[in-house]
């Protein structure tokens, strides 16, 4: 067992306003993701399909100016969807709790207190999908390609979020007395447990980022719209389902059959949806290729004879 590095969840106190590590993690995730997205947009090689017969190919799905705009929409989707998802999926009782004062005097609904229970990734994912789709519809962008773009950067935010969970000593693992187990100060039982937040940071954050990076820069994933979203969904779903075997189920959640948890219940469909999206994207790309080849290989129509163009006919005796 190793000692838990007891870190104050409040990074900075500005008078009556606490600046929490959890909030800074979201800021770092959005800022880091935005920076990485700008790098992806500049790299034309990962977007442009291999040219055939010198024909130009479509490039990145949006401009830098549109990226700056959509990041705001995505941030709203993450925050709104993440909190709504937590309340609906994990603790709906927050909706009917009496309002509590913040800053010593201002009544505030517990359902909007992000520091009480936190956020749901699955809710945030739905919020981002809705916000992104509306943005793409407004600006007439390819929603699948834009989704691929953000899927490549999503593990950055996941990594920072899981580190914040560890600092808050929340979402800890099941009891275990192994060599890297630790006792979390917020655990009422005060027993050694798996540091499951770090497992999630490693798998959902670092490992998934590496997988997405290889797929986008070595395997040409971004040239097949929708495949990037599919790989991210399947990768996250698999990582989250695996870690759920080591993560302590929420005490206020009902028991699911066969040892399932709410995290598994929400993540297993992601694996199926991700696999379907990859197959759909590949089939769509294969169906488009013959049509393009046929269009390029079609012979141009022969010009009509000059006499025919003039409306005259030639006769021979």
ABEGO torsion letter per residue (X at the ends): XBBBBBBBABABBBEABBBBAAAAAAAAAAAAAAAAAAAAAABAAAABBBBBGGBBBBBBABBAAAAAAAAAAAAAAAAAAAAAAAAAAABAAAAABBBBBBGGABBBBAAABAABGEBBAAAAAAAAAAAAAAAAAAAGBBAAAAAAAAAAAAAAAAAAAAAAAAAAGBGBBBBBABAABBBBAABAAGBBBBBAAAAAAAAABAAAAAAAAAAAAAAGAAABBGAAAAAAAAAAAAAAAAAAAABBBBAABBBBBGGBBAAAAAAAAAAAAAAAAAAAAAAAAAAAAAAAAAAAABBBBBBBBAAAAAGBBBBBX
